[in-house]
Amino acid sequence: MDLHIVERYQVGSNSIRQYVEKKVGVLSRYFDRITRMDVVLETEGAVNRVQIMARLVNKKVIKAVAETNDMLTSLDEAVDKMQRQLVQFKEKLRVVRKAGDPEVEPRPAVKRLAVEEVEDYVRKPISVEEAVEELEGSGREFLVFFDRETEEPAVLYKKRGGGYGLIKPRR
């Protein structure tokens, strides 16, 4: 997890940065797929504001903001809010996966089909009648050939109820 701290106030203290790193580092226990955390520390008059943005692996962004009179109290409140949101999000993912939502489940590996080349098709253009004779002589279920009239490839196949079907490409 990358941690980026931005301080927008006059006096920067190293002890505050260390405290931020300590408190925000704990959040990875609640959700382990956080890619980046942005922490913004601001002071406007007497109000101290802490904004935490967590970027998760699935491009989800969770934001927590807290304002008090003390910077450390604001940080504690923002971390608590972030912790609750991370727990809720993790629980939501768990429930969705348990329910079997197809968007969240990993896709099963696609089986590779073994394709075996058996025979070449008739390359010279022939008529449909000649293709029927060729199909009867071969004993196969279909025949790929070039139609003499159109010079286009075509497929002749045997129908289950008897007879033949012809498939011609369409443009």
C-alpha positions as CSV (number, residue, x, y, z in Angstrom):
1,M,0.0,0.0,0.0
2,D,1.3,3.4,-1.0
3,L,0.8,6.1,1.6
4,H,0.8,9.8,0.6
5,I,0.5,12.5,3.2
6,V,-0.3,16.1,2.3
7,E,-0.1,18.7,5.0
8,R,-1.8,22.1,4.4
9,Y,-1.0,24.1,7.4
10,Q,1.8,26.4,8.6
11,V,3.9,24.3,11.0
12,G,4.7,20.8,9.9
13,S,5.6,18.3,12.6
14,N,7.5,15.1,12.0
15,S,5.7,13.5,15.0
16,I,2.3,14.1,13.3
17,R,3.5,12.4,10.2
18,Q,4.7,9.4,12.2
19,Y,1.4,9.2,14.0
20,V,-0.5,9.3,10.6
21,E,1.7,6.5,9.3
22,K,1.1,4.4,12.4
23,K,-2.7,4.9,12.5
24,V,-3.3,4.6,8.7
25,G,-1.0,1.5,8.5
26,V,-3.4,-0.4,10.7
27,L,-6.2,-0.1,8.1
28,S,-4.6,-2.7,5.9
29,R,-5.6,-5.3,8.6
30,Y,-9.3,-4.6,7.8
31,F,-9.0,-4.9,4.0
32,D,-5.8,-6.2,2.5
33,R,-6.3,-5.0,-1.1
34,I,-5.7,-1.3,-0.6
35,T,-3.4,0.0,-3.3
36,R,-3.0,3.6,-2.2
37,M,-4.0,5.8,0.7
38,D,-4.1,9.6,0.5
39,V,-4.2,11.6,3.7
40,V,-4.8,15.3,3.6
41,L,-4.2,17.3,6.9
42,E,-5.7,20.8,6.8
43,T,-6.0,23.7,9.3
44,E,-8.5,26.5,8.7
45,G,-8.6,28.8,11.7
46,A,-9.5,26.7,14.7
47,V,-10.8,23.8,12.7
48,N,-8.5,20.8,11.9
49,R,-9.7,18.6,9.0
50,V,-8.4,15.2,8.1
51,Q,-9.4,13.6,4.8
52,I,-8.5,10.0,4.0
53,M,-9.0,8.4,0.5
54,A,-8.4,4.7,0.1
55,R,-8.0,3.4,-3.5
56,L,-8.8,-0.3,-3.7
57,V,-7.7,-2.8,-6.4
58,N,-11.1,-2.9,-8.1
59,K,-11.0,0.9,-8.7
60,K,-13.3,1.5,-5.8
61,V,-12.5,4.7,-3.8
62,I,-13.6,5.1,-0.2
63,K,-13.4,8.5,1.5
64,A,-13.5,9.5,5.2
65,V,-13.5,13.1,6.5
66,A,-13.3,14.3,10.1
67,E,-13.2,17.9,11.6
68,T,-12.4,18.8,15.2
69,N,-10.4,21.4,17.1
70,D,-7.5,19.0,17.5
71,M,-5.5,17.4,14.6
72,L,-4.9,14.1,16.3
73,T,-8.6,13.7,17.3
74,S,-9.6,14.5,13.7
75,L,-7.2,11.8,12.5
76,D,-8.5,9.3,15.0
77,E,-12.1,9.9,13.9
78,A,-11.2,9.7,10.2
79,V,-9.4,6.4,10.7
80,D,-12.4,5.0,12.6
81,K,-14.7,6.0,9.8
82,M,-12.4,4.5,7.2
83,Q,-12.2,1.3,9.3
84,R,-16.0,0.9,9.4
85,Q,-16.3,1.6,5.7
86,L,-13.6,-1.0,4.8
87,V,-15.2,-3.6,7.0
88,Q,-18.6,-2.9,5.4
89,F,-17.1,-3.2,1.9
90,K,-15.3,-6.4,2.7
91,E,-18.5,-7.9,4.1
92,K,-20.4,-6.8,1.0
93,L,-17.9,-8.6,-1.2
94,R,-18.1,-11.7,0.9
95,V,-21.9,-11.8,0.8
96,V,-21.9,-11.2,-3.0
97,R,-19.3,-14.0,-3.6
98,K,-21.3,-16.3,-1.3
99,A,-24.5,-15.6,-3.3
100,G,-22.7,-16.5,-6.5
101,D,-22.8,-13.2,-8.4
102,P,-21.2,-13.9,-11.8
103,E,-19.6,-10.5,-11.9
104,V,-17.5,-11.1,-8.9
105,E,-16.7,-14.8,-9.2
106,P,-13.5,-15.6,-11.1
107,R,-14.1,-16.9,-14.6
108,P,-13.5,-20.6,-15.2
109,A,-10.6,-21.4,-17.4
110,V,-11.6,-21.9,-21.0
111,K,-10.9,-25.4,-22.3
112,R,-9.0,-25.6,-25.5
113,L,-10.7,-27.8,-28.1
114,A,-8.6,-30.2,-30.0
115,V,-9.1,-29.6,-33.7
116,E,-8.0,-32.2,-36.1
117,E,-7.8,-31.6,-39.8
118,V,-9.3,-34.6,-41.5
119,E,-9.6,-33.8,-45.2
120,D,-9.4,-30.9,-47.7
121,Y,-12.6,-29.6,-49.4
122,V,-13.2,-29.5,-53.1
123,R,-11.3,-26.6,-54.4
124,K,-12.5,-26.4,-58.0
125,P,-15.9,-24.7,-58.6
126,I,-18.7,-27.3,-59.0
127,S,-22.5,-27.1,-59.3
128,V,-24.8,-28.0,-56.4
129,E,-25.8,-31.3,-58.2
130,E,-22.1,-32.3,-58.4
131,A,-21.7,-31.4,-54.7
132,V,-24.6,-33.7,-53.8
133,E,-23.0,-36.6,-55.8
134,E,-19.6,-35.8,-54.1
135,L,-21.3,-35.8,-50.6
136,E,-23.1,-39.1,-51.3
137,G,-19.8,-40.7,-52.4
138,S,-17.8,-39.5,-49.4
139,G,-20.2,-40.8,-46.7
140,R,-19.7,-37.6,-44.6
141,E,-22.4,-35.3,-43.2
142,F,-21.3,-32.1,-45.0
143,L,-19.2,-30.8,-47.9
144,V,-17.5,-27.4,-48.3
145,F,-17.2,-26.4,-52.0
146,F,-17.0,-23.4,-54.3
147,D,-20.3,-22.8,-56.1
148,R,-19.8,-22.7,-59.9
149,E,-22.4,-19.9,-60.4
150,T,-21.2,-17.5,-57.8
151,E,-17.6,-18.5,-57.3
152,E,-18.3,-18.3,-53.5
153,P,-17.7,-21.0,-50.9
154,A,-20.8,-22.9,-49.8
155,V,-21.6,-25.8,-47.5
156,L,-23.9,-28.7,-48.4
157,Y,-25.1,-30.9,-45.5
158,K,-27.4,-33.8,-45.0
159,K,-30.6,-33.1,-43.0
160,R,-31.8,-35.5,-40.3
161,G,-35.2,-36.1,-41.9
162,G,-33.6,-36.8,-45.3
163,G,-32.7,-34.3,-48.0
164,Y,-30.0,-31.7,-48.1
165,G,-29.4,-28.2,-46.9
166,L,-27.2,-25.6,-48.6
167,I,-25.5,-22.7,-46.7
168,K,-24.2,-19.8,-48.8
169,P,-22.4,-16.8,-47.3
170,R,-24.3,-13.5,-47.1
171,R,-22.7,-10.0,-47.4
